[in-house]
């Protein structure tokens, strides 16, 4: 009796969506190489749900990475991105990590994205991360199917024909250069947003130019469905400028998670925090990062009003990680500067 042959290739027997997910966990060039494993794997990478393009996804000799020889790296990189996108099908999450450089320009990325959209593909999530500030490629504003955005170190300048993202539910800006009027115009055309994360400083653009005012009241009127609001101290300063009413004109009936970075020496910021809490009847998770110029004890005394306005349990912690929050908890981190 012949012994039965065991099938040692367990991975190839997995459902297709599991294989696609596994491929997203490896660098794209390695995922591409899996096409030679077998017929089963030949086209798996073409339907990967997420494509991550980085500046090191192609290899060139170290002597060719700068100067005139840097053009070699540029053409190999652009060709690789264009080749992958031209063969890819289906809904996609795109991530561009440090692609724009002295050799690769924004306009060159625009051409690739435009060609990709012309083939009938759609992009549901976009991540754009840079080491240095650069303008966001204009083609990104044409990705009408976007549901989630993560932009880091880029400049937002909306084109005149910007129609908004009608399906966008999640927005993250980290050290993004954007003026208040530009942010207002952006939000006014993305009315389904449920989560907003505003973090970082601006160095090029004045968020609130002289004569311009854009507060929490203005911001929140454009996001009536908001469930999660995360605001760092830079944005906290400008969004609370001029003071806040005791409550918002319209309650935030869907807001469940609130993270605020509050300076206890600024009455406007304290008022803004109180206003947001009082205007949010369904809050489940609150995290307030406080910083001050005085002692921590004095800071906690200034927070007495917050304790009385919301029936919650208070935990003072040294670390403040939002994913550790539990319902009905207010977590505070006090730092002295």
N, C-alpha and C positions, 0 to 999 in steps of 0.2 A: 504494500500500500504506500503510495507516494505521499510524502508530507506536503501539506497545503502551503502554498507560497503566501507569505504575509505581505500585505500592502503597507510598506513603510512610509509611503508618501501620504501622511495624514492631512497635511495642510491643503493639498489640492482637493480633498473631499469636503472641505468646509464650504458653507454657502457663499455665494459670490459677494454679498455685501460685507461679509466678515473678511474675506480676502482683500477687498478694496480698502477696508479700514486698516488692515495690517500694513498695506503698502503706504498709507499716509503717515505711518510712524517712522519711516526711513527716508533718507535724503532722496530727492526726486531722481537723481541719476542712478541710484541703486534700484529704485522702483522700476525705472525704465529697463534696466538690465534683466529683470525677471522675465521679460518677454521671450528669452531664449531657453527657459527652463523646459517648457513643454508646450504643446498646442493649447492646453488648458490655460496656461499663463500668458499666452502670446498677446492677448488684447486686454488683459485685466487692468493694466495701468491706465488705459484710455477712459475708463469710467470712474477713476478715483474721485471721491467727493471733495478732496482738497489738494491743491497744488501750491507748493511753497518754493518760491524762486529766491535764491540768495546769491550774493556776489561771488561766492566760492563754489558754485555748482558746476563750474567748468574748471579744468586744470590746465595751467600753462606754466612754463619754466619761470622760476622766480625772477630771472633776469628780464622777463618780458612783461612784468606787471606795472611798470611805470615808464615814463618817457614815451618816445615814438612807438616803442614796442607794445605799449599799453593798448594800442588799437587792435592787436591780435586778440587780447583778452575780451575787448569790447565786442568784436564781431562773433567770437565764439559764444559769448554769453547771449547776445541778441538772437543769434541763430538757434541756440538751444531753446530759449523761451518761445520763439516763434514756432519751432518744430513741434514742441510739446503741445502748445495750444492748438495748432492746426490739426492735430490728430486726436485731440481730446473731445469727448462728447458728453452731453448731459449737464445737469446742474453742477455748479462749481463754487468752491470756496477758494479764492485767490489770495495769496500772501506774497508781497514783494518786500524783501528784507535787505535794506542797504543796496538796492540796485542802482539808483541814480548816483553818478559820480562825475569826475572830471572827464570821463570818456563816454559814459552812457548818459544821454540827455533825456529830458522829460518828453520831448517831441518824438524820440525814437520809441519810447514805451507806448506813447499814444498810438502810433501807427500799428503796433502789434495788437493792442487792445481793440482798436477799430476793426481790424481784419478778423479778430476772434468773434466779435459781435456780428459781423457781416455773415458769418457761417451759421447763424441761428442759435448760437450758444447763449446761455444766460448765467449770470453770476449772482449768487445769493449772499455771499459774505466777502468782504474786502478788508484785508489788513495791509497797511502801508506804513513801514517803519524805516526811518532814516537816522543816520548818525549826525547829520547836519541838516539844517533847515533848507528845504527846497519847495518849489511850488508843486501842488498836487497836479498830476497829469489831467488835462482837460477831459480826456476820454472817460475818466472815472465818473464824471457827472452824467454820463449817458447810460450808466448801469442801472436801468430802471427797476430791475428785479431785486435789488439789494434789500436784504432783511437785517443785516448787521454790518456795522462799520467800526473799524479800529484804526485810527490815524495817529501817528506819532512823529513829531518833528517835521511838520510840513506846513505850508501856507495855503489857506483857503481863500480863493478868489473866484466867486461864482460867475459863470458865463451868463450873458444876457438871456440865453435861451434855456436856462436851467428850469426844468419842470418838476424837480423834486423827486423823492423816492417814496412812492405811494405805499410800499410794503415794508419800509424800514421800521423796525421795532427796537433796535439797540444801537446806541451811539456812544462811542468812546473817543475823546480827544485828550491826548497826552502831549503837553508842550506844543500845541498847535497854534500857529499864528492866525488869529481870526479876530476881526473887529466886531463890536456889538451889533452894528447894522447888518453885517454879513451873517452873523449867527442868527439874528432875528429873521432875515430873509430865508436862511436855510431851514429853520424850524417851521416857518410858516407853510412850507411845502412838504413837510414830512409829519403828517398829523397822527400817525399810528405809533409813534415812539412810546415805548414802555419803560425803557431803561436809559438813563443818561449818566455818563461818567465824565466829569470835567476836572482835569488835573494838570499841574505844571505851570510854568511861567512863560511869558512872552517877552521877546527881546527886540523884535523888529516892529511889530504893529502895536499901536496903542489900542487896548481893548475898548476903552470908552473915550473917544476923542472929545475935545472941548465942546460942550453944548450937547453931548450925547449922553443919554441915561438909559440903562437897560438893567432892570432889577429882577428879583425873583418873581415879582408880580407879572412883569412882562414876559419872562421866560416861560412860566408855568401856564400861561393862557394858551400857548401853542401846543402843549402836551397834556391834554385832558385825560389821557389814558395812562399816565405815568404810574409805574409800580415801584421803580427803584431810582433813587436820586443820590448821586455821589458827587460832592463838591469839595475841592481842595481850597486852601487858604487864599490863593491868588484870585480865583473866581469868587470865593466867598466875599472878599473885600469889595469887589465891584458890583456884585449882584445884590449886596445889602446896603450899598451907598445911598445916603439920604434917609435912612430909616425905613421901617416896615410897619404896616398896620398891625393891630392885635391879631387879626385873622385875615386870610386871603378872601377876596371877593367870592371865589368859588372854592368849595372844599375839595381837597385831593382825596376823593372817595376810593381811589384804587391804590394809593400809595401804601406799600407794605414795608419797604426797606429804605432807610434814610442814613446817609453818612455825611457828616459835616465836619469841616476843619475850622474851628472857631478860635479867634483871638479874644481872650477875656478882657483885654484892655480896650476893646472896640465895642461900644454900646450898640452900634448898628448891627454888628454880627450876632450879638446876644439876642437882640430883638428879632432878627431874622430867624434864628434857631427856634425861639419861642413861637413865632408866627407859624412856621412850618409844622411844628409839632401840634399846635392847637388846631390847625386846619386839616389834620390828617386823622380822621376817625378810625381808620382800619390799620394803623401802623402795627407791625409785628416785630420789626427789628430796627433798633436805633444804635448808631455808633457815632460818638462825638469825640473827636480828637481836639483837645484844648492845649493851647500854648500861651505863655504869659511871660511877663518880666518880673513877677513877684513870686512869693512862695506858693506851693501847691495848696496849702491850707486856705490861703486867701482866695485862690481860684475856686475851690470847692464851695466856699461861702457865696461867691457870686453866682453859682449855679443853683442856688436854692429855689429860685423861681421855676426852673425847669422841673425840679422834683415835684413841686406842688401842682404843676399843670398837667401832669400825666401820671397815671397810676401804674408804675412800673417798679421793678426791683433794680437796684443799682449795684453794679459790680465795678470796683476800681481795679484795673489790670495794668501790668507793665507793657504787655504787647496787645495790639489791637488789630487782629486779623478778622476781616469781615466774614470769612467762611466759618469762623468759630462761633458766631452769634447764634443764640437760641431765641425763640419767640418770647416776647414780653421782657426782654432784657435791654437795659441801657448800658452800654460799655463805654467807659471813658478812659482816655489816656492823657495824662497831664505831663507836659514836657516844659522844662525851664530853659529859656534862651537869654 
